[in-house]
Amino acid sequence: MRSPKLAALELKRFGRGKLPRAALVALLLLPLLYGALYLWSFWDPYGSLDKIPVALVNDDKGADAAGKKVAAGDEITKKLLDSKVFDWQEVNSKDAKDGVENGSYYLSLTMPSDFSERIASSSGDSPETGALQVRTNDSNNYIVGQISRSVFSEVRRAASTNASRSFLDKIFISFSDIHEATEKAAKGAKDLDGGIGKAKKGSKDLANGLTNAKKGSGDLSGGIKKLDKGAADLATGSKQVADGTKELSQKVNKVAGQVRPYLKDDAKSIARAAQLVADSSKAARHHLDTLVKGAPVAAADARKASNDLAAAHKEFCEDAADGDATAADAAVKARLCPVFKRGVTAAANAAKVAEDVNAMVKDNKGDLATLDARLADLQTKSQALVSEAPHLDDDLKSAVAKVNALNSGAQKVSQGATKLHTGLVSARTGATDLDKGVGKLQTGANNLDGGLFKLADGSGKLAGGLHDGVAKIPDYDKDARDKRTEVMADPVKLASQSMHKAPNYGTGFAPYFIPLSLWVGAMVAYMLIQPLNRRALAAGASAWRIAFAGWLPVATLGVLQIAALMSVLHWGLGLEMTRTAGTLGFLALVTCCFAAIVQWLNARFGAAGRILVLAVLMLQLTSAGGTYPVQTSPAFFNAIHPFLPMTYVVEGLRRLISGGGLEPVWTGSLVLAAFTAGALALTALSARRKQVWTLDRLHPELSL
C-alpha cells in the first residue's frame, strides 16, 4: 500500500466516533491557543497606556523672576492632565508613596516645592537645576517602569526647554547695551593706532639694517666654521693617507729588495721552468684525453681477447677426446695446457682491470673534465709567464719607484693640511666673536621692532575688532528675540524614520508566536498519531514509505492549522501581511519541516522523544531572537542560534509580514527543506531498525 493511502487510513480513524472527531477539531484549533491567544493578550499595549493609574503630585509653590510670576509645576500638571499618556491622578505626597508601595499606582511623578524657584534661578547669580522626582516599584510591574522612563524623558525635556527660553531672552536683551558701549571703544582705539604706526616705521628700518649685518657676520662665521671643519677633516685624512703610503713604501721596498736579485739573475731559468710546466700540462691533457677515449675500446678489446683465449683453451685442453690423441699430442697438451691456463687467467685479469679503468673513467667524467680545465689554465698561465719572465725585474723596479713617489707627495700634503687647519682655528674664533656682537645688536633692535609691531598690530586689531564687533553684536527686537529663544532653547529636533514599521506589538511578535504554535501543533498531533504505521512495519513495507505514511497526516493537519490560525489573526485581530501568499506558502514549508523533526524524535527515541521535542522547542524559543536581538543573550544561545530551524523561520516571517528584502526568506526556505529531507531520512532509518523486534521494544524501560 502506498504512503498516501496509509496516511488517509490514519486520518480516517478520527471519523469513527464523536470523541475522535472532537480530538481532531481540538488538534486543528490548538495553535490558536498559542498563536492567536498570546498575540491577542498584548496586541497593542501602548494604545492602552491611558488606563494605567499614575500618581501626580504638584508641591511647587511658584517663584518670582524679574517681576514675573513663575509657576512651572502648574504648567506641567495641566499639560500632563490634558495628555492621554497615563491615567493621571492628582494626590498628595503621602498618598502617592503609599499607592506606589501597595500597587494602587504603578508609579508617581512629583514636582517639589522649590521646582519653579530653581528654574527661575537661571537668571540670577546662583543658578540651580530643577528636579522632577519619579518613583517606581518594579514589584508592581517591571515593564511599566521601563515605559515611564521614556515618557518622563520627554516631560523633562519639555520643562528644560521652557526654562531655557526665559534665560535666553534675557541674554538677547543685554546685547543692545553691549552694542552701544563697543561703538565708543572702537573710536578711541582708532586714534591710538595712528600714533603707534609712526614709531613702528623707524624701529623697522633700524632692525632691517642690523638684520643684514647679522646675516653677513653669520655667513662669515658659518663659512669659516665649515672651512675649519673641512681643514680638520683634510688634515686627519691626509695624515692617515701619508701614514698608509709610508707603510706601503716600506713593505714594497723590503719585498723588492728580496725578490729583485732572483728576477734579475734567473729570468731565463724562470722562463725555462715555466715552459716546462706548460709543456707538461699539455702532455698531461693529451694523455688524459687518450685515457678517456681509449678506455672503452681497451676494455672491450681486452674482454674479447680474454673470452677468445678462454674458448681456445676450452677447445684445445678440455673438449678434445683423449682416445683420439696420439702420444705426441698428449705430450704437447701436458706441456702447453698449464701454460695456456695461466694465459687465460692473465687475460681475464687484464680484461677485468681494463673494465675497472673504463668504469672509473665513466664514473669520474666530471672530475676528469675539471682536471682538464685546470691543466689548461695552468698551461695558459705558464706560457704567459714564459713571455713575461725576461722583463719582470724592470716592471718591479718601475712599480717601486711609483710607490716611493706617492709616499713623498702624501707626506707633503699632510704637512700643508696641518698648517691650513692651524690658521683657520684663529680665524674661526674672531668670526664667532664678531657674529655674537652683531647678534646682540640685532636682538635688541628686533625686540624693539617686535614690541612696536605687536603694539601696532594689537591696536589695529583692537580698533578693527571693535568696529567689526559693533556690526556683529545684535540688537534684536521682540519678535527676533522670541524666534531665536525658541530655537536655542530646543536646538535639535529628532527626525526619526522607521523602515517597514510594524503598527503594533502583535504584528511585531507574530513571527515569533506563529512558529511556536505550529511546533506545538505538530507535537500534540504525534501524541494522537503514531509516527510510524504499525501495520506497515509489520507488513515489511519500504522504510521510506513508512516514514512518508507517518509524516503526511501531520503535515496535512499542519496546513489546516495554518489556515485556521492565519484566518483568525487576519480577520479577527487585524494582522496585515505585506506578502500574504508568500507568508502562507512559507508557513506550509515550516509546518512540513516541524512535522518531520517531531516525527523523527518520536520514532527514534520513543517516549523519551516527547521530552526531547519539548527540549528542542525551548532551545529554539530562547535562541531564535524573537523578542530581543540574539546578540543580547548569553554566548550559549548565540552559539546555537544558526543551527536551529526556528531562527530562519522568525527572520523569514518578519520580511514576509512587515516587508523588506527576501534574502532571509530564500535562505530560510533552503534550510527548512534541508531539515525536512534530513529528518525524513532519519525517520526512514528508524523505521528500518524498528522492523527488527528486540527485547527492548517488547519490554520498554519507559512508556508515555
C-alpha positions in Angstrom: 0.0 0.0 0.0 1.3 3.4 -1.0 2.1 6.2 1.5 -0.9 8.5 0.7 -3.3 5.6 1.3 -1.6 4.7 4.5 -1.9 8.4 5.6 -5.5 8.5 4.6 -6.3 5.4 6.6 -4.6 7.0 9.6 -6.8 10.1 9.3 -9.9 8.0 8.8 -9.5 6.7 12.4 -10.7 10.1 13.6 -14.1 9.8 11.9 -15.2 6.6 13.7 -16.8 8.3 16.7 -17.6 11.6 18.4 -14.5 11.6 20.6 -12.0 11.1 17.8 -13.8 13.8 15.8 -13.6 16.2 18.8 -9.9 15.4 19.2 -9.3 16.2 15.5 -11.1 19.6 15.8 -9.2 20.3 19.0 -6.0 19.4 17.2 -6.8 21.9 14.4 -7.7 24.7 16.8 -4.8 24.1 19.2 -2.4 26.6 17.5 -5.0 29.3 18.2 -4.2 29.0 21.9 -0.5 29.6 21.4 -0.7 31.9 18.4 -3.9 33.9 18.4 -4.5 33.9 22.2 -1.0 35.1 23.1 -0.9 37.8 20.4 -4.4 39.0 21.4 -3.3 39.4 25.0 -0.8 42.1 24.2 -1.8 43.1 20.6 -1.4 46.9 21.3 -0.3 47.6 24.9 0.9 51.2 24.1 -2.5 52.1 22.8 -4.0 51.4 26.3 -1.5 53.3 28.5 -4.2 55.8 29.4 -5.7 53.1 31.6 -2.6 52.8 33.8 -3.2 54.7 37.1 -0.2 57.1 37.9 0.0 59.4 40.8 0.8 63.1 40.1 2.0 65.3 42.9 2.4 69.1 42.5 4.0 70.6 45.6 5.5 73.5 43.6 5.0 76.9 45.4 6.0 79.0 42.4 8.6 81.9 42.3 9.2 85.4 41.1 11.7 86.2 38.4 12.3 89.8 37.1 8.9 90.9 38.4 7.0 87.9 36.8 5.3 85.0 38.4 6.8 81.6 37.5 4.6 78.5 38.1 6.4 75.7 36.2 4.7 73.0 38.3 1.1 74.2 37.5 2.1 74.4 33.8 3.4 70.9 33.6 0.5 69.5 35.6 -2.0 71.0 33.2 -0.2 69.6 30.1 0.0 66.1 31.7 -3.7 66.0 32.7 -4.6 67.0 29.1 -2.4 64.2 27.6 -3.5 60.6 27.1 -0.3 59.0 28.1 -1.3 57.7 31.6 -4.4 57.8 33.8 -3.0 60.8 35.9 -4.5 61.2 39.3 -3.6 64.3 41.4 -2.8 63.3 45.0 -0.6 64.4 47.9 2.9 63.1 48.5 1.9 60.5 51.2 -0.9 59.0 49.1 1.4 58.8 46.1 4.1 57.0 48.1 1.7 54.6 49.8 -0.1 53.9 46.4 3.1 53.0 44.6 4.1 50.8 47.5 0.8 48.8 47.7 0.2 48.8 44.0 -2.7 51.3 43.7 -0.4 53.3 41.4 2.2 51.9 39.1 4.4 55.0 39.6 4.4 58.6 40.7 5.7 61.9 39.4 6.4 64.7 41.9 7.2 68.4 41.3 8.9 69.6 44.6 8.1 72.8 46.4 11.2 74.7 45.0 10.8 73.5 41.4 9.9 76.9 40.0 12.4 78.6 42.2 15.2 76.5 40.9 14.2 77.1 37.3 13.9 80.8 37.8 17.5 80.8 39.4 19.0 80.5 35.9 18.7 84.3 35.5 20.3 85.0 38.9 23.8 84.8 40.4 23.4 81.2 41.6 21.6 79.1 39.0 20.4 75.7 40.1 18.8 72.7 38.3 15.2 71.9 38.8 14.5 68.2 39.5 11.4 66.2 38.7 11.0 63.2 41.1 9.9 59.9 39.8 9.1 56.9 42.0 8.6 53.4 40.5 8.1 49.9 42.0 9.3 47.0 39.8 7.4 44.6 42.1 4.2 46.0 40.7 5.2 45.8 37.1 8.7 46.0 35.6 7.6 46.9 32.0 5.6 49.9 33.2 8.8 51.3 34.8 10.6 50.9 31.6 7.9 52.7 29.6 7.8 55.5 32.2 11.5 56.3 31.7 10.8 57.1 28.0 7.7 59.2 28.8 9.3 61.1 31.6 12.4 61.9 29.5 10.0 63.8 27.2 8.5 65.6 30.2 11.9 66.6 31.5 13.0 67.8 28.0 9.9 70.0 27.7 10.4 71.5 31.2 14.1 72.2 30.4 13.1 73.9 27.1 10.6 76.3 28.9 13.3 77.2 31.5 15.9 77.9 28.8 13.5 80.2 26.9 13.3 82.7 29.8 17.1 82.6 30.4 18.0 83.1 26.7 15.5 86.0 26.3 17.4 88.0 29.0 20.7 87.3 27.2 19.4 88.7 23.9 18.1 91.9 25.7 21.6 92.6 27.0 23.1 92.6 23.5 21.7 96.1 22.8 23.6 97.6 25.8 26.9 95.8 24.7 26.4 97.2 21.2 26.4 100.8 22.3 29.5 100.5 24.6 31.5 98.7 22.0 30.9 101.5 19.5 32.5 104.1 21.8 35.5 101.9 22.5 36.1 101.5 18.8 36.6 105.2 18.2 39.3 105.6 20.9 41.2 102.5 19.6 41.4 104.1 16.1 43.2 107.2 17.4 45.7 105.2 19.4 46.6 103.1 16.3 47.7 106.2 14.3 50.4 107.2 16.7 51.9 103.8 17.2 52.2 103.3 13.4 54.7 106.2 13.1 57.0 104.9 15.8 56.9 101.4 14.3 58.3 102.6 10.9 61.6 104.0 12.5 62.2 100.9 14.5 61.6 98.7 11.5 64.3 100.5 9.4 66.9 100.0 12.3 66.0 96.4 12.6 66.3 95.8 8.9 69.8 97.3 8.8 71.1 95.2 11.7 69.4 92.1 10.2 71.5 92.5 7.1 74.7 93.0 9.1 73.9 89.9 11.2 73.3 87.9 8.1 76.7 88.9 6.8 78.5 88.1 10.0 76.6 84.9 10.4 77.5 83.8 6.9 81.2 84.7 7.5 81.3 82.8 10.8 79.4 79.8 9.3 81.7 79.7 6.3 84.9 79.8 8.4 83.4 77.1 10.6 82.8 74.9 7.6 86.3 75.7 6.3 87.8 74.9 9.7 85.9 71.6 9.9 86.9 70.7 6.3 90.5 71.6 7.1 90.4 69.4 10.2 89.0 66.5 8.2 91.6 67.2 5.5 94.4 67.2 8.0 93.2 64.0 9.6 92.6 62.3 6.3 95.9 63.4 4.7 97.7 62.2 7.8 96.1 58.8 7.5 97.0 58.7 3.8 100.6 59.7 4.5 100.9 57.0 7.2 99.5 54.4 4.8 101.7 55.3 1.9 104.7 55.3 4.1 104.0 51.8 5.4 103.2 50.6 1.9 106.5 52.1 0.6 108.5 50.4 3.3 106.9 47.0 2.7 107.2 47.3 -1.1 110.9 48.3 -0.9 111.6 45.4 1.5 109.9 42.8 -0.7 111.5 44.2 -3.9 115.0 44.1 -2.3 114.4 40.4 -1.6 112.9 39.4 -4.9 114.8 41.5 -7.5 118.1 39.5 -7.3 116.2 36.4 -8.3 114.3 38.1 -11.1 117.4 39.7 -12.5 119.8 36.7 -12.4 117.4 33.8 -13.0 114.9 35.3 -15.6 116.0 32.7 -18.2 115.7 29.8 -15.6 112.2 31.0 -14.7 111.2 31.1 -18.4 112.6 27.6 -19.0 110.8 26.3 -15.9 107.5 27.9 -16.9 107.9 26.5 -20.4 108.5 23.0 -18.9 105.3 23.4 -16.8 103.3 24.5 -19.9 104.6 21.6 -22.0 104.0 19.1 -19.2 100.4 20.4 -18.8 99.8 20.0 -22.5 101.2 16.4 -22.5 99.1 15.5 -19.4 96.0 16.9 -21.1 96.8 14.8 -24.2 97.3 11.6 -22.2 94.1 12.4 -20.2 92.1 12.7 -23.4 93.7 9.5 -24.7 92.6 7.7 -21.5 89.0 9.0 -21.8 88.7 8.0 -25.4 90.7 4.7 -25.3 89.4 3.2 -22.0 86.1 1.9 -23.5 87.9 0.4 -26.6 90.6 -1.1 -24.5 88.1 -2.6 -22.1 86.1 -4.1 -24.9 89.2 -5.5 -26.7 90.6 -7.0 -23.5 87.3 -8.7 -22.7 87.1 -10.1 -26.2 90.7 -11.3 -26.2 90.1 -13.0 -22.8 86.9 -14.6 -24.0 88.6 -15.9 -27.2 91.6 -17.2 -25.3 89.3 -19.0 -22.8 87.3 -20.5 -25.6 90.5 -21.7 -27.3 91.8 -23.2 -24.1 88.5 -25.0 -23.5 88.5 -26.4 -27.1 92.2 -27.5 -27.0 92.6 -28.7 -23.5 89.1 -29.6 -22.2 86.8 -30.6 -25.1 89.2 -32.8 -27.2 88.7 -36.6 -26.7 91.7 -38.3 -25.1 91.1 -41.5 -27.0 91.8 -39.9 -30.4 95.0 -38.1 -29.4 98.4 -39.6 -30.2 101.2 -39.9 -27.7 102.9 -36.9 -29.2 99.7 -34.8 -28.9 99.2 -35.9 -25.3 102.7 -34.9 -24.5 102.2 -31.4 -26.2 99.0 -30.9 -24.2 100.6 -31.9 -21.0 103.3 -29.3 -21.6 101.2 -26.5 -23.1 97.9 -26.6 -21.3 99.2 -25.4 -17.9 100.9 -22.5 -19.7 97.7 -22.0 -21.7 95.6 -22.0 -18.5 97.9 -19.3 -16.9 97.5 -17.2 -20.1 93.6 -17.5 -19.8 93.8 -16.3 -16.2 96.1 -13.4 -17.0 93.9 -12.4 -19.9 90.8 -12.4 -17.7 92.6 -10.3 -15.1 93.7 -7.9 -17.8 90.1 -7.6 -19.1 88.9 -7.0 -15.5 91.4 -4.3 -15.0 90.6 -2.6 -18.3 86.9 -2.7 -17.4 87.6 -1.2 -14.0 89.6 1.6 -15.6 86.7 2.2 -18.1 84.2 2.3 -15.2 86.4 4.7 -13.3 86.5 7.0 -16.3 82.8 6.9 -16.7 82.1 7.5 -13.0 84.5 10.4 -12.8 83.9 12.2 -16.1 83.0 15.4 -14.2 86.3 15.3 -12.1 88.3 14.4 -15.2 86.8 17.4 -17.0 87.6 19.7 -14.1 91.2 18.3 -14.1 91.5 19.0 -17.8 90.2 22.6 -17.3 92.7 23.2 -14.5 95.6 21.8 -16.6 94.5 24.1 -19.5 94.5 27.1 -17.1 98.0 26.1 -15.8 99.3 25.7 -19.3 98.0 29.2 -20.3 99.4 30.9 -17.2 102.7 29.1 -17.5 103.0 30.2 -21.2 102.2 33.8 -20.2 105.0 33.6 -17.5 107.4 32.5 -20.3 106.7 35.7 -22.2 106.9 38.0 -19.1 110.0 36.4 -17.4 112.7 38.4 -19.3 111.4 41.9 -18.1 110.0 41.0 -14.6 112.9 42.9 -12.9 112.2 46.1 -14.9 108.5 46.0 -14.1 109.2 45.6 -10.4 111.7 48.4 -10.4 109.2 50.8 -12.0 106.4 49.9 -9.5 108.7 50.5 -6.6 109.7 54.0 -7.9 106.0 54.9 -8.3 105.2 53.8 -4.7 108.1 55.9 -3.4 106.9 59.0 -5.3 103.3 58.5 -4.0 104.7 58.4 -0.4 106.7 61.6 -0.8 103.7 63.5 -2.2 101.4 62.3 0.6 103.8 63.5 3.3 103.9 67.0 1.7 100.0 67.1 1.5 99.7 66.1 5.2 102.1 68.9 6.3 100.2 71.6 4.3 96.8 70.5 5.6 98.1 70.8 9.2 99.3 74.3 8.7 95.9 75.3 7.0 93.9 73.9 9.9 96.0 75.9 12.5 95.4 79.2 10.7 91.6 78.6 10.3 91.2 78.0 14.1 92.3 81.5 14.8 90.1 83.0 12.0 87.1 81.0 13.4 87.5 82.5 16.9 87.5 86.1 15.5 84.5 85.5 13.2 82.5 84.0 16.1 83.1 87.0 18.4 82.1 89.3 15.6 78.9 87.4 14.9 77.9 87.4 18.6 78.3 91.2 18.9 76.2 91.9 15.8 73.6 89.3 17.0 73.1 91.2 20.3 72.6 94.4 18.5 70.1 92.7 16.1 68.2 91.1 19.1 67.8 94.5 20.8 66.5 96.1 17.5 64.2 93.2 16.8 62.8 93.3 20.3 62.1 97.0 19.9 60.6 96.5 16.5 58.7 93.4 17.6 57.2 95.2 20.6 56.1 98.1 18.5 54.8 95.7 15.8 52.8 93.8 18.4 51.6 97.1 19.9 50.6 98.5 16.4 49.2 95.2 15.4 47.2 94.9 18.6 45.9 98.5 18.4 45.0 97.9 14.8 43.2 94.7 15.6 41.6 96.3 18.6 40.2 99.1 16.5 39.2 96.8 13.7 37.8 94.2 16.0 35.8 96.8 17.9 34.4 98.2 14.7 33.6 94.7 13.5 32.1 93.9 16.8 29.8 96.8 16.6 28.4 95.4 13.4 28.3 91.9 14.7 26.7 92.4 18.1 23.0 92.0 17.5 20.3 94.5 18.6 17.2 92.3 18.5 13.6 93.5 18.7 11.0 91.4 20.5 10.0 89.3 17.5 13.6 88.4 16.7 14.3 87.6 20.4 11.3 85.2 20.6 12.2 83.4 17.4 15.9 82.9 18.4 15.0 82.0 22.0 12.7 79.2 20.8 15.4 77.7 18.5 18.2 77.9 21.1 16.1 76.5 23.9 15.5 73.4 21.8 18.1 73.4 19.0 18.0 69.8 18.0 14.9 68.0 16.7 14.8 64.2 16.2 13.7 63.3 12.7 13.1 59.6 13.0 12.2 57.2 10.2 11.1 53.6 10.6 11.5 51.3 7.6 8.8 48.6 7.3 7.2 49.7 10.6 5.1 47.2 12.5 1.8 49.0 13.5 1.6 47.3 16.9 3.2 44.8 19.3 1.1 41.9 17.9 2.4 42.4 14.4 5.9 42.6 15.7 5.7 39.4 17.7 3.6 37.4 15.2 6.8 35.9 13.5 7.8 34.5 17.0 4.4 33.1 18.2 3.2 31.6 14.8 6.0 29.1 14.5 5.7 28.3 18.3 2.0 27.4 17.7 2.9 25.2 14.7 5.6 23.3 16.6 3.1 22.7 19.5 0.5 21.6 16.9 2.9 19.0 15.4 4.0 17.9 18.9 0.4 17.2 20.1 -0.5 15.6 16.7 2.1 12.9 17.2 0.6 12.3 20.7 -2.5 11.1 18.8 -1.0 9.7 15.6 1.7 7.1 15.5 5.0 8.4 14.0 5.4 5.0 12.2 2.4 3.0 11.0 2.5 -0.3 12.8 0.6 -2.2 10.1 3.2 -1.1 7.5 6.0 -2.0 9.9 4.5 -5.5 10.4 3.9 -6.0 6.7 7.6 -5.2 5.9 6.9 -2.2 3.8 9.7 0.1 2.5 11.2 2.2 5.2 10.8 5.4 3.1 7.1 4.5 2.5 6.6 4.0 6.3 8.3 7.4 7.0 6.1 9.3 4.5 3.0 7.5 5.7 3.6 8.7 9.2 4.6 12.2 8.1 1.8 13.1 5.6 -1.2 13.1 8.0 0.5 15.5 10.4 1.8 17.7 7.6 -1.8 17.8 6.2 -3.2 18.7 9.6 -0.4 21.4 9.9 -1.6 23.1 6.6 -5.2 23.1 8.0 -3.9 24.6 11.3 -2.2 27.3 9.3 -5.5 28.1 7.5 -7.4 28.4 10.8 -4.7 30.3 12.7 -4.0 32.9 9.9 -7.7 33.4 9.3 -8.2 34.4 13.0 -5.1 36.5 13.1 -6.1 38.4 9.9 -9.8 38.8 10.2 -10.1 38.5 14.0 -7.1 40.5 15.3 -6.3 42.6 12.2 -2.9 41.2 11.2 -1.8 42.7 7.9 0.8 40.9 5.8 2.9 42.6 3.1 3.1 39.3 1.2 0.1 37.2 2.1 0.6 34.4 -0.5 4.3 34.2 0.3 3.6 34.0 4.1 1.1 31.2 3.7 3.5 29.2 1.4 6.4 29.7 3.7 4.3 28.6 6.7 3.3 25.4 4.8 7.1 24.6 4.4 7.5 25.4 8.1 4.8 23.0 9.3 6.2 20.3 7.0 9.6 20.8 8.5 8.4 20.8 12.1 6.3 17.7 11.5 9.3 15.8 10.0 11.6 16.8 13.0 8.9 15.9 15.7 8.2 12.6 13.8 11.8 11.6 13.9 12.3 12.4 17.6 9.3 10.3 18.5 10.2 7.5 16.1 13.8 7.3 17.1 13.5 7.8 20.9 10.0 6.6 21.6 8.6 8.0 24.9 11.8 10.0 25.6 11.3 11.6 22.2 8.4 13.6 23.6 10.6 15.1 26.2 13.2 15.9 23.6 10.6 17.6 21.4 9.9 20.0 24.4 13.6 20.5 25.0 14.2 21.4 21.3 11.3 23.8 21.4 12.7 25.6 24.4 16.2 25.8 22.8 14.6 27.3 19.7 12.5 29.8 21.6 15.5 31.1 23.6 17.9 31.4 20.7 15.7 32.5 17.8 15.9 36.2 18.6 12.1 36.5 18.5 11.9 39.1 21.3 15.3 40.7 22.0 18.2 40.6 19.5 20.1 37.3 20.0 23.3 39.3 20.5 21.9 40.4 23.9 21.6 36.8 25.0 24.4 34.7 26.7 27.1 33.1 24.5 25.4 29.7 24.6 22.3 30.9 22.8 24.4 32.9 20.2 26.3 29.6 19.5 23.2 27.5 18.8 21.3 30.3 17.0 22.4 29.5 13.4 21.8 25.7 13.8 18.1 25.6 14.7 15.2 26.0 12.2 13.1 28.5 14.1 15.9 31.0 13.7 15.3 31.1 10.0 11.5 30.9 10.4 11.4 34.1 12.5 13.7 36.0 10.2 11.8 35.0 7.1 8.3 35.8 8.6 9.5 39.2 9.6 10.2 40.1 5.9 7.0 38.5 4.7 4.7 40.2 7.2 6.3 43.6 7.7 8.2 43.9 4.4 11.9 44.1 3.3 14.3 42.1 1.2 13.5 38.4 0.6 17.1 37.1 1.1 16.2 35.6 4.6 13.1 34.0 3.1 15.0 32.2 0.4 17.7 31.2 2.8 15.2 30.0 5.3 13.4 28.0 2.7 16.6 26.1 1.7 17.4 25.5 5.4 13.8 24.2 6.1 13.9 22.0 3.1 17.2 20.5 4.2 15.9 19.9 7.7 12.8 18.3 6.3 14.7 16.0 4.0 17.2 15.1 6.7 14.5 14.4 9.3 12.6 12.1 6.9 15.8 10.2 6.0 16.5 9.7 9.7 12.8 8.6 10.3 13.2 6.1 7.4 16.4 4.8 9.1 14.5 4.5 12.4 11.6 2.6 10.6 14.1 0.1 9.1 15.5 -0.5 12.6 12.1 -1.0 14.1 11.2 -3.7 11.6 13.5 -5.9 13.7 12.0 -6.8 17.1 14.2 -6.7 20.1 13.7 -7.3 23.9 13.9 -3.5 24.5 10.9 -3.0 22.1 8.9 -5.8 23.6 9.6 -4.5 27.2 10.4 -0.8 27.0 12.0 0.8 30.0 9.8 3.9 29.7 6.3 4.5 28.1 4.1 7.5 28.0 
